[in-house]
């Protein structure tokens, strides 16, 4: 995963925490469901990213080595 993605995740977590702190008592239930959805979405993105990285590594392992350059 890239540095930009990690920065995005950290920033979004800070925004979620800020939103949770600013919720009123009347919206705490809806906010909790929204945070749960957010966490599920981030977890799925991380899972898909890890899967894509593993798949790319397997595909690269299947490629034949490059032929040596002729003099």
N, CA, C and O atoms as a Maestro MAE file, in Angstrom:
{
 s_m_m2io_version
 :::
 2.0.0
}

f_m_ct {
 s_m_title
 :::
 protein
 m_atom[284] {
  # First column is atom index #
  i_m_mmod_type
  r_m_x_coord
  r_m_y_coord
  r_m_z_coord
  i_m_residue_number
  s_m_chain_name
  s_m_pdb_residue_name
  s_m_pdb_atom_name
  i_m_atomic_number
  :::
  1 25 0.828 -1.180 0.000 1 A "UNK " " N  " 7
  2 3 0.000 0.000 0.000 1 A "UNK " " CA " 6
  3 2 0.869 1.238 0.000 1 A "UNK " " C  " 6
  4 15 1.964 1.256 0.563 1 A "UNK " " O  " 8
  5 25 0.373 2.239 -0.625 2 A "UNK " " N  " 7
  6 3 1.148 3.452 -0.758 2 A "UNK " " CA " 6
  7 2 1.032 4.368 0.442 2 A "UNK " " C  " 6
  8 15 0.148 4.236 1.288 2 A "UNK " " O  " 8
  9 25 1.954 5.288 0.475 3 A "UNK " " N  " 7
  10 3 1.981 6.268 1.554 3 A "UNK " " CA " 6
  11 2 0.745 7.159 1.480 3 A "UNK " " C  " 6
  12 15 0.174 7.528 2.507 3 A "UNK " " O  " 8
  13 25 0.340 7.498 0.272 4 A "UNK " " N  " 7
  14 3 -0.831 8.353 0.094 4 A "UNK " " CA " 6
  15 2 -2.087 7.683 0.650 4 A "UNK " " C  " 6
  16 15 -2.918 8.341 1.277 4 A "UNK " " O  " 8
  17 25 -2.226 6.385 0.423 5 A "UNK " " N  " 7
  18 3 -3.375 5.657 0.948 5 A "UNK " " CA " 6
  19 2 -3.360 5.645 2.470 5 A "UNK " " C  " 6
  20 15 -4.399 5.820 3.106 5 A "UNK " " O  " 8
  21 25 -2.177 5.437 3.058 6 A "UNK " " N  " 7
  22 3 -2.066 5.436 4.521 6 A "UNK " " CA " 6
  23 2 -2.425 6.808 5.094 6 A "UNK " " C  " 6
  24 15 -3.098 6.895 6.121 6 A "UNK " " O  " 8
  25 25 -1.985 7.864 4.442 7 A "UNK " " N  " 7
  26 3 -2.333 9.209 4.896 7 A "UNK " " CA " 6
  27 2 -3.836 9.450 4.793 7 A "UNK " " C  " 6
  28 15 -4.433 10.070 5.673 7 A "UNK " " O  " 8
  29 25 -4.440 8.962 3.723 8 A "UNK " " N  " 7
  30 3 -5.887 9.094 3.547 8 A "UNK " " CA " 6
  31 2 -6.640 8.376 4.662 8 A "UNK " " C  " 6
  32 15 -7.600 8.915 5.213 8 A "UNK " " O  " 8
  33 25 -6.213 7.182 4.990 9 A "UNK " " N  " 7
  34 3 -6.889 6.419 6.041 9 A "UNK " " CA " 6
  35 2 -6.736 7.121 7.388 9 A "UNK " " C  " 6
  36 15 -7.703 7.223 8.143 9 A "UNK " " O  " 8
  37 25 -5.542 7.603 7.696 10 A "UNK " " N  " 7
  38 3 -5.333 8.306 8.963 10 A "UNK " " CA " 6
  39 2 -6.177 9.571 9.043 10 A "UNK " " C  " 6
  40 15 -6.768 9.855 10.085 10 A "UNK " " O  " 8
  41 25 -6.238 10.331 7.960 11 A "UNK " " N  " 7
  42 3 -7.044 11.550 7.948 11 A "UNK " " CA " 6
  43 2 -8.524 11.226 8.097 11 A "UNK " " C  " 6
  44 15 -9.239 11.918 8.822 11 A "UNK " " O  " 8
  45 25 -8.987 10.189 7.423 12 A "UNK " " N  " 7
  46 3 -10.401 9.846 7.516 12 A "UNK " " CA " 6
  47 2 -10.762 9.350 8.914 12 A "UNK " " C  " 6
  48 15 -11.868 9.607 9.392 12 A "UNK " " O  " 8
  49 25 -9.848 8.646 9.574 13 A "UNK " " N  " 7
  50 3 -10.100 8.207 10.947 13 A "UNK " " CA " 6
  51 2 -10.210 9.422 11.870 13 A "UNK " " C  " 6
  52 15 -11.066 9.452 12.753 13 A "UNK " " O  " 8
  53 25 -9.358 10.411 11.671 14 A "UNK " " N  " 7
  54 3 -9.445 11.625 12.481 14 A "UNK " " CA " 6
  55 2 -10.780 12.337 12.268 14 A "UNK " " C  " 6
  56 15 -11.382 12.826 13.224 14 A "UNK " " O  " 8
  57 25 -11.245 12.397 11.018 15 A "UNK " " N  " 7
  58 3 -12.535 13.021 10.733 15 A "UNK " " CA " 6
  59 2 -13.683 12.242 11.365 15 A "UNK " " C  " 6
  60 15 -14.638 12.839 11.864 15 A "UNK " " O  " 8
  61 25 -13.599 10.926 11.348 16 A "UNK " " N  " 7
  62 3 -14.643 10.103 11.964 16 A "UNK " " CA " 6
  63 2 -14.666 10.332 13.472 16 A "UNK " " C  " 6
  64 15 -15.735 10.475 14.066 16 A "UNK " " O  " 8
  65 25 -13.492 10.365 14.086 17 A "UNK " " N  " 7
  66 3 -13.442 10.625 15.522 17 A "UNK " " CA " 6
  67 2 -13.987 12.010 15.853 17 A "UNK " " C  " 6
  68 15 -14.707 12.176 16.838 17 A "UNK " " O  " 8
  69 25 -13.651 12.985 15.050 18 A "UNK " " N  " 7
  70 3 -14.190 14.327 15.246 18 A "UNK " " CA " 6
  71 2 -15.696 14.360 15.101 18 A "UNK " " C  " 6
  72 15 -16.381 15.036 15.868 18 A "UNK " " O  " 8
  73 25 -16.209 13.648 14.140 19 A "UNK " " N  " 7
  74 3 -17.655 13.572 13.964 19 A "UNK " " CA " 6
  75 2 -18.338 12.863 15.113 19 A "UNK " " C  " 6
  76 15 -19.432 13.250 15.524 19 A "UNK " " O  " 8
  77 25 -17.701 11.829 15.634 20 A "UNK " " N  " 7
  78 3 -18.274 11.096 16.764 20 A "UNK " " CA " 6
  79 2 -18.341 11.981 18.002 20 A "UNK " " C  " 6
  80 15 -19.328 11.952 18.737 20 A "UNK " " O  " 8
  81 25 -17.311 12.754 18.230 21 A "UNK " " N  " 7
  82 3 -17.276 13.641 19.392 21 A "UNK " " CA " 6
  83 2 -18.344 14.730 19.276 21 A "UNK " " C  " 6
  84 15 -18.917 15.142 20.285 21 A "UNK " " O  " 8
  85 25 -18.613 15.193 18.073 22 A "UNK " " N  " 7
  86 3 -19.555 16.301 17.890 22 A "UNK " " CA " 6
  87 2 -21.008 15.850 17.751 22 A "UNK " " C  " 6
  88 15 -21.885 16.695 17.568 22 A "UNK " " O  " 8
  89 25 -21.295 14.545 17.833 23 A "UNK " " N  " 7
  90 3 -22.670 14.067 17.711 23 A "UNK " " CA " 6
  91 2 -23.470 14.411 18.964 23 A "UNK " " C  " 6
  92 15 -22.950 14.390 20.079 23 A "UNK " " O  " 8
  93 25 -24.732 14.725 18.756 24 A "UNK " " N  " 7
  94 3 -25.613 14.954 19.898 24 A "UNK " " CA " 6
  95 2 -26.126 13.612 20.410 24 A "UNK " " C  " 6
  96 15 -25.956 12.576 19.767 24 A "UNK " " O  " 8
  97 25 -26.748 13.653 21.563 25 A "UNK " " N  " 7
  98 3 -27.264 12.420 22.147 25 A "UNK " " CA " 6
  99 2 -28.373 11.823 21.277 25 A "UNK " " C  " 6
  100 15 -28.575 10.609 21.278 25 A "UNK " " O  " 8
  101 25 -29.079 12.654 20.551 26 A "UNK " " N  " 7
  102 3 -30.170 12.177 19.702 26 A "UNK " " CA " 6
  103 2 -29.662 11.420 18.476 26 A "UNK " " C  " 6
  104 15 -30.378 10.579 17.932 26 A "UNK " " O  " 8
  105 25 -28.443 11.707 18.037 27 A "UNK " " N  " 7
  106 3 -27.931 11.077 16.812 27 A "UNK " " CA " 6
  107 2 -26.842 10.046 17.085 27 A "UNK " " C  " 6
  108 15 -26.196 9.577 16.147 27 A "UNK " " O  " 8
  109 25 -26.625 9.685 18.336 28 A "UNK " " N  " 7
  110 3 -25.540 8.754 18.661 28 A "UNK " " CA " 6
  111 2 -25.789 7.362 18.055 28 A "UNK " " C  " 6
  112 15 -24.836 6.688 17.664 28 A "UNK " " O  " 8
  113 25 -27.047 6.927 17.973 29 A "UNK " " N  " 7
  114 3 -27.354 5.610 17.395 29 A "UNK " " CA " 6
  115 2 -27.060 5.564 15.906 29 A "UNK " " C  " 6
  116 15 -26.416 4.635 15.419 29 A "UNK " " O  " 8
  117 25 -27.528 6.558 15.199 30 A "UNK " " N  " 7
  118 3 -27.280 6.630 13.758 30 A "UNK " " CA " 6
  119 2 -25.792 6.807 13.493 30 A "UNK " " C  " 6
  120 15 -25.247 6.223 12.556 30 A "UNK " " O  " 8
  121 25 -25.141 7.611 14.316 31 A "UNK " " N  " 7
  122 3 -23.698 7.818 14.165 31 A "UNK " " CA " 6
  123 2 -22.916 6.540 14.390 31 A "UNK " " C  " 6
  124 15 -21.929 6.286 13.699 31 A "UNK " " O  " 8
  125 25 -23.343 5.733 15.349 32 A "UNK " " N  " 7
  126 3 -22.668 4.459 15.612 32 A "UNK " " CA " 6
  127 2 -22.801 3.510 14.423 32 A "UNK " " C  " 6
  128 15 -21.850 2.814 14.069 32 A "UNK " " O  " 8
  129 25 -23.976 3.487 13.814 33 A "UNK " " N  " 7
  130 3 -24.176 2.654 12.621 33 A "UNK " " CA " 6
  131 2 -23.313 3.169 11.472 33 A "UNK " " C  " 6
  132 15 -22.728 2.380 10.730 33 A "UNK " " O  " 8
  133 25 -23.234 4.488 11.325 34 A "UNK " " N  " 7
  134 3 -22.414 5.066 10.259 34 A "UNK " " CA " 6
  135 2 -20.940 4.735 10.464 34 A "UNK " " C  " 6
  136 15 -20.232 4.435 9.503 34 A "UNK " " O  " 8
  137 25 -20.478 4.786 11.699 35 A "UNK " " N  " 7
  138 3 -19.073 4.455 11.986 35 A "UNK " " CA " 6
  139 2 -18.808 2.978 11.718 35 A "UNK " " C  " 6
  140 15 -17.748 2.620 11.204 35 A "UNK " " O  " 8
  141 25 -19.765 2.121 12.063 36 A "UNK " " N  " 7
  142 3 -19.613 0.694 11.774 36 A "UNK " " CA " 6
  143 2 -19.526 0.453 10.268 36 A "UNK " " C  " 6
  144 15 -18.716 -0.354 9.813 36 A "UNK " " O  " 8
  145 25 -20.357 1.150 9.498 37 A "UNK " " N  " 7
  146 3 -20.294 1.032 8.032 37 A "UNK " " CA " 6
  147 2 -18.945 1.518 7.513 37 A "UNK " " C  " 6
  148 15 -18.346 0.891 6.640 37 A "UNK " " O  " 8
  149 25 -18.475 2.631 8.053 38 A "UNK " " N  " 7
  150 3 -17.175 3.175 7.651 38 A "UNK " " CA " 6
  151 2 -16.061 2.154 7.910 38 A "UNK " " C  " 6
  152 15 -15.227 1.904 7.039 38 A "UNK " " O  " 8
  153 25 -16.053 1.572 9.098 39 A "UNK " " N  " 7
  154 3 -15.017 0.590 9.435 39 A "UNK " " CA " 6
  155 2 -15.087 -0.638 8.533 39 A "UNK " " C  " 6
  156 15 -14.053 -1.182 8.143 39 A "UNK " " O  " 8
  157 25 -16.303 -1.077 8.199 40 A "UNK " " N  " 7
  158 3 -16.456 -2.224 7.295 40 A "UNK " " CA " 6
  159 2 -15.938 -1.895 5.902 40 A "UNK " " C  " 6
  160 15 -15.304 -2.735 5.263 40 A "UNK " " O  " 8
  161 25 -16.198 -0.694 5.432 41 A "UNK " " N  " 7
  162 3 -15.734 -0.287 4.102 41 A "UNK " " CA " 6
  163 2 -14.213 -0.203 4.066 41 A "UNK " " C  " 6
  164 15 -13.588 -0.680 3.118 41 A "UNK " " O  " 8
  165 25 -13.612 0.400 5.093 42 A "UNK " " N  " 7
  166 3 -12.150 0.503 5.134 42 A "UNK " " CA " 6
  167 2 -11.517 -0.884 5.226 42 A "UNK " " C  " 6
  168 15 -10.506 -1.153 4.576 42 A "UNK " " O  " 8
  169 25 -12.111 -1.764 6.033 43 A "UNK " " N  " 7
  170 3 -11.579 -3.126 6.141 43 A "UNK " " CA " 6
  171 2 -11.652 -3.848 4.797 43 A "UNK " " C  " 6
  172 15 -10.724 -4.571 4.436 43 A "UNK " " O  " 8
  173 25 -12.731 -3.662 4.062 44 A "UNK " " N  " 7
  174 3 -12.877 -4.316 2.750 44 A "UNK " " CA " 6
  175 2 -11.874 -3.769 1.747 44 A "UNK " " C  " 6
  176 15 -11.331 -4.523 0.939 44 A "UNK " " O  " 8
  177 25 -11.624 -2.466 1.789 45 A "UNK " " N  " 7
  178 3 -10.626 -1.875 0.895 45 A "UNK " " CA " 6
  179 2 -9.247 -2.427 1.197 45 A "UNK " " C  " 6
  180 15 -8.494 -2.760 0.282 45 A "UNK " " O  " 8
  181 25 -8.912 -2.526 2.478 46 A "UNK " " N  " 7
  182 3 -7.602 -3.078 2.853 46 A "UNK " " CA " 6
  183 2 -7.491 -4.549 2.450 46 A "UNK " " C  " 6
  184 15 -6.434 -4.985 1.993 46 A "UNK " " O  " 8
  185 25 -8.562 -5.310 2.612 47 A "UNK " " N  " 7
  186 3 -8.557 -6.716 2.215 47 A "UNK " " CA " 6
  187 2 -8.361 -6.857 0.701 47 A "UNK " " C  " 6
  188 15 -7.575 -7.689 0.247 47 A "UNK " " O  " 8
  189 25 -9.067 -6.054 -0.059 48 A "UNK " " N  " 7
  190 3 -8.939 -6.120 -1.517 48 A "UNK " " CA " 6
  191 2 -7.550 -5.687 -1.968 48 A "UNK " " C  " 6
  192 15 -7.004 -6.253 -2.915 48 A "UNK " " O  " 8
  193 25 -6.979 -4.701 -1.308 49 A "UNK " " N  " 7
  194 3 -5.639 -4.243 -1.657 49 A "UNK " " CA " 6
  195 2 -4.606 -5.338 -1.395 49 A "UNK " " C  " 6
  196 15 -3.724 -5.583 -2.219 49 A "UNK " " O  " 8
  197 25 -4.725 -5.991 -0.242 50 A "UNK " " N  " 7
  198 3 -3.792 -7.075 0.073 50 A "UNK " " CA " 6
  199 2 -3.947 -8.226 -0.918 50 A "UNK " " C  " 6
  200 15 -2.954 -8.819 -1.341 50 A "UNK " " O  " 8
  201 25 -5.180 -8.540 -1.288 51 A "UNK " " N  " 7
  202 3 -5.420 -9.607 -2.261 51 A "UNK " " CA " 6
  203 2 -4.819 -9.251 -3.620 51 A "UNK " " C  " 6
  204 15 -4.207 -10.098 -4.270 51 A "UNK " " O  " 8
  205 25 -4.992 -8.010 -4.045 52 A "UNK " " N  " 7
  206 3 -4.447 -7.581 -5.337 52 A "UNK " " CA " 6
  207 2 -2.921 -7.635 -5.321 52 A "UNK " " C  " 6
  208 15 -2.308 -8.017 -6.318 52 A "UNK " " O  " 8
  209 25 -2.309 -7.260 -4.213 53 A "UNK " " N  " 7
  210 3 -0.851 -7.327 -4.107 53 A "UNK " " CA " 6
  211 2 -0.355 -8.772 -4.195 53 A "UNK " " C  " 6
  212 15 0.627 -9.055 -4.881 53 A "UNK " " O  " 8
  213 25 -1.039 -9.683 -3.498 54 A "UNK " " N  " 7
  214 3 -0.640 -11.097 -3.557 54 A "UNK " " CA " 6
  215 2 -0.816 -11.659 -4.964 54 A "UNK " " C  " 6
  216 15 0.032 -12.404 -5.453 54 A "UNK " " O  " 8
  217 25 -1.914 -11.301 -5.606 55 A "UNK " " N  " 7
  218 3 -2.178 -11.779 -6.964 55 A "UNK " " CA " 6
  219 2 -1.137 -11.241 -7.942 55 A "UNK " " C  " 6
  220 15 -0.668 -11.975 -8.812 55 A "UNK " " O  " 8
  221 25 -0.775 -9.976 -7.807 56 A "UNK " " N  " 7
  222 3 0.240 -9.395 -8.687 56 A "UNK " " CA " 6
  223 2 1.591 -10.073 -8.488 56 A "UNK " " C  " 6
  224 15 2.332 -10.278 -9.449 56 A "UNK " " O  " 8
  225 25 1.911 -10.420 -7.247 57 A "UNK " " N  " 7
  226 3 3.173 -11.114 -6.987 57 A "UNK " " CA " 6
  227 2 3.178 -12.504 -7.630 57 A "UNK " " C  " 6
  228 15 4.201 -12.942 -8.157 57 A "UNK " " O  " 8
  229 25 2.036 -13.194 -7.585 58 A "UNK " " N  " 7
  230 3 1.950 -14.513 -8.221 58 A "UNK " " CA " 6
  231 2 2.068 -14.412 -9.730 58 A "UNK " " C  " 6
  232 15 2.724 -15.245 -10.356 58 A "UNK " " O  " 8
  233 25 1.441 -13.403 -10.326 59 A "UNK " " N  " 7
  234 3 1.528 -13.207 -11.776 59 A "UNK " " CA " 6
  235 2 2.965 -12.889 -12.172 59 A "UNK " " C  " 6
  236 15 3.462 -13.410 -13.171 59 A "UNK " " O  " 8
  237 25 3.635 -12.038 -11.400 60 A "UNK " " N  " 7
  238 3 5.032 -11.715 -11.705 60 A "UNK " " CA " 6
  239 2 5.932 -12.935 -11.598 60 A "UNK " " C  " 6
  240 15 6.909 -13.055 -12.337 60 A "UNK " " O  " 8
  241 25 5.609 -13.844 -10.679 61 A "UNK " " N  " 7
  242 3 6.409 -15.057 -10.525 61 A "UNK " " CA " 6
  243 2 6.239 -15.989 -11.719 61 A "UNK " " C  " 6
  244 15 7.131 -16.789 -12.000 61 A "UNK " " O  " 8
  245 25 5.121 -15.905 -12.423 62 A "UNK " " N  " 7
  246 3 4.872 -16.772 -13.575 62 A "UNK " " CA " 6
  247 2 5.540 -16.281 -14.853 62 A "UNK " " C  " 6
  248 15 5.697 -17.049 -15.803 62 A "UNK " " O  " 8
  249 25 5.931 -15.018 -14.887 63 A "UNK " " N  " 7
  250 3 6.551 -14.473 -16.097 63 A "UNK " " CA " 6
  251 2 7.930 -15.087 -16.303 63 A "UNK " " C  " 6
  252 15 8.685 -15.260 -15.346 63 A "UNK " " O  " 8
  253 25 8.259 -15.414 -17.547 64 A "UNK " " N  " 7
  254 3 9.596 -15.964 -17.799 64 A "UNK " " CA " 6
  255 2 10.649 -14.863 -17.624 64 A "UNK " " C  " 6
  256 15 10.350 -13.682 -17.799 64 A "UNK " " O  " 8
  257 25 11.867 -15.250 -17.281 65 A "UNK " " N  " 7
  258 3 12.910 -14.229 -17.134 65 A "UNK " " CA " 6
  259 2 13.225 -13.578 -18.480 65 A "UNK " " C  " 6
  260 15 13.062 -14.187 -19.537 65 A "UNK " " O  " 8
  261 25 13.665 -12.370 -18.415 66 A "UNK " " N  " 7
  262 3 14.004 -11.646 -19.631 66 A "UNK " " CA " 6
  263 2 15.264 -12.267 -20.258 66 A "UNK " " C  " 6
  264 15 16.187 -12.655 -19.542 66 A "UNK " " O  " 8
  265 25 15.298 -12.358 -21.597 67 A "UNK " " N  " 7
  266 3 16.486 -12.924 -22.255 67 A "UNK " " CA " 6
  267 2 17.681 -11.975 -22.097 67 A "UNK " " C  " 6
  268 15 17.511 -10.757 -22.058 67 A "UNK " " O  " 8
  269 25 18.862 -12.530 -22.008 68 A "UNK " " N  " 7
  270 3 20.034 -11.651 -21.896 68 A "UNK " " CA " 6
  271 2 20.243 -10.900 -23.216 68 A "UNK " " C  " 6
  272 15 19.896 -11.391 -24.290 68 A "UNK " " O  " 8
  273 25 20.807 -9.720 -23.110 69 A "UNK " " N  " 7
  274 3 21.075 -8.913 -24.295 69 A "UNK " " CA " 6
  275 2 22.241 -9.531 -25.084 69 A "UNK " " C  " 6
  276 15 23.251 -9.943 -24.512 69 A "UNK " " O  " 8
  277 25 22.073 -9.583 -26.408 70 A "UNK " " N  " 7
  278 3 23.138 -10.130 -27.270 70 A "UNK " " CA " 6
  279 2 24.180 -9.047 -27.506 70 A "UNK " " C  " 6
  280 15 23.842 -7.878 -27.690 70 A "UNK " " O  " 8
  281 25 25.460 -9.444 -27.500 71 A "UNK " " N  " 7
  282 3 26.519 -8.437 -27.743 71 A "UNK " " CA " 6
  283 2 26.567 -7.973 -29.166 71 A "UNK " " C  " 6
  284 15 27.399 -7.135 -29.514 71 A "UNK " " O  " 8
  :::
 }
 m_bond[283] {
  # First column is bond index #
  i_m_from
  i_m_to
  i_m_order
  :::
  1 1 2 1
  2 2 3 1
  3 3 4 2
  4 3 5 1
  5 5 6 1
  6 6 7 1
  7 7 8 2
  8 7 9 1
  9 9 10 1
  10 10 11 1
  11 11 12 2
  12 11 13 1
  13 13 14 1
  14 14 15 1
  15 15 16 2
  16 15 17 1
  17 17 18 1
  18 18 19 1
  19 19 20 2
  20 19 21 1
  21 21 22 1
  22 22 23 1
  23 23 24 2
  24 23 25 1
  25 25 26 1
  26 26 27 1
  27 27 28 2
  28 27 29 1
  29 29 30 1
  30 30 31 1
  31 31 32 2
  32 31 33 1
  33 33 34 1
  34 34 35 1
  35 35 36 2
  36 35 37 1
  37 37 38 1
  38 38 39 1
  39 39 40 2
  40 39 41 1
  41 41 42 1
  42 42 43 1
  43 43 44 2
  44 43 45 1
  45 45 46 1
  46 46 47 1
  47 47 48 2
  48 47 49 1
  49 49 50 1
  50 50 51 1
  51 51 52 2
  52 51 53 1
  53 53 54 1
  54 54 55 1
  55 55 56 2
  56 55 57 1
  57 57 58 1
  58 58 59 1
  59 59 60 2
  60 59 61 1
  61 61 62 1
  62 62 63 1
  63 63 64 2
  64 63 65 1
  65 65 66 1
  66 66 67 1
  67 67 68 2
  68 67 69 1
  69 69 70 1
  70 70 71 1
  71 71 72 2
  72 71 73 1
  73 73 74 1
  74 74 75 1
  75 75 76 2
  76 75 77 1
  77 77 78 1
  78 78 79 1
  79 79 80 2
  80 79 81 1
  81 81 82 1
  82 82 83 1
  83 83 84 2
  84 83 85 1
  85 85 86 1
  86 86 87 1
  87 87 88 2
  88 87 89 1
  89 89 90 1
  90 90 91 1
  91 91 92 2
  92 91 93 1
  93 93 94 1
  94 94 95 1
  95 95 96 2
  96 95 97 1
  97 97 98 1
  98 98 99 1
  99 99 100 2
  100 99 101 1
  101 101 102 1
  102 102 103 1
  103 103 104 2
  104 103 105 1
  105 105 106 1
  106 106 107 1
  107 107 108 2
  108 107 109 1
  109 109 110 1
  110 110 111 1
  111 111 112 2
  112 111 113 1
  113 113 114 1
  114 114 115 1
  115 115 116 2
  116 115 117 1
  117 117 118 1
  118 118 119 1
  119 119 120 2
  120 119 121 1
  121 121 122 1
  122 122 123 1
  123 123 124 2
  124 123 125 1
  125 125 126 1
  126 126 127 1
  127 127 128 2
  128 127 129 1
  129 129 130 1
  130 130 131 1
  131 131 132 2
  132 131 133 1
  133 133 134 1
  134 134 135 1
  135 135 136 2
  136 135 137 1
  137 137 138 1
  138 138 139 1
  139 139 140 2
  140 139 141 1
  141 141 142 1
  142 142 143 1
  143 143 144 2
  144 143 145 1
  145 145 146 1
  146 146 147 1
  147 147 148 2
  148 147 149 1
  149 149 150 1
  150 150 151 1
  151 151 152 2
  152 151 153 1
  153 153 154 1
  154 154 155 1
  155 155 156 2
  156 155 157 1
  157 157 158 1
  158 158 159 1
  159 159 160 2
  160 159 161 1
  161 161 162 1
  162 162 163 1
  163 163 164 2
  164 163 165 1
  165 165 166 1
  166 166 167 1
  167 167 168 2
  168 167 169 1
  169 169 170 1
  170 170 171 1
  171 171 172 2
  172 171 173 1
  173 173 174 1
  174 174 175 1
  175 175 176 2
  176 175 177 1
  177 177 178 1
  178 178 179 1
  179 179 180 2
  180 179 181 1
  181 181 182 1
  182 182 183 1
  183 183 184 2
  184 183 185 1
  185 185 186 1
  186 186 187 1
  187 187 188 2
  188 187 189 1
  189 189 190 1
  190 190 191 1
  191 191 192 2
  192 191 193 1
  193 193 194 1
  194 194 195 1
  195 195 196 2
  196 195 197 1
  197 197 198 1
  198 198 199 1
  199 199 200 2
  200 199 201 1
  201 201 202 1
  202 202 203 1
  203 203 204 2
  204 203 205 1
  205 205 206 1
  206 206 207 1
  207 207 208 2
  208 207 209 1
  209 209 210 1
  210 210 211 1
  211 211 212 2
  212 211 213 1
  213 213 214 1
  214 214 215 1
  215 215 216 2
  216 215 217 1
  217 217 218 1
  218 218 219 1
  219 219 220 2
  220 219 221 1
  221 221 222 1
  222 222 223 1
  223 223 224 2
  224 223 225 1
  225 225 226 1
  226 226 227 1
  227 227 228 2
  228 227 229 1
  229 229 230 1
  230 230 231 1
  231 231 232 2
  232 231 233 1
  233 233 234 1
  234 234 235 1
  235 235 236 2
  236 235 237 1
  237 237 238 1
  238 238 239 1
  239 239 240 2
  240 239 241 1
  241 241 242 1
  242 242 243 1
  243 243 244 2
  244 243 245 1
  245 245 246 1
  246 246 247 1
  247 247 248 2
  248 247 249 1
  249 249 250 1
  250 250 251 1
  251 251 252 2
  252 251 253 1
  253 253 254 1
  254 254 255 1
  255 255 256 2
  256 255 257 1
  257 257 258 1
  258 258 259 1
  259 259 260 2
  260 259 261 1
  261 261 262 1
  262 262 263 1
  263 263 264 2
  264 263 265 1
  265 265 266 1
  266 266 267 1
  267 267 268 2
  268 267 269 1
  269 269 270 1
  270 270 271 1
  271 271 272 2
  272 271 273 1
  273 273 274 1
  274 274 275 1
  275 275 276 2
  276 275 277 1
  277 277 278 1
  278 278 279 1
  279 279 280 2
  280 279 281 1
  281 281 282 1
  282 282 283 1
  283 283 284 2
  :::
 }
}
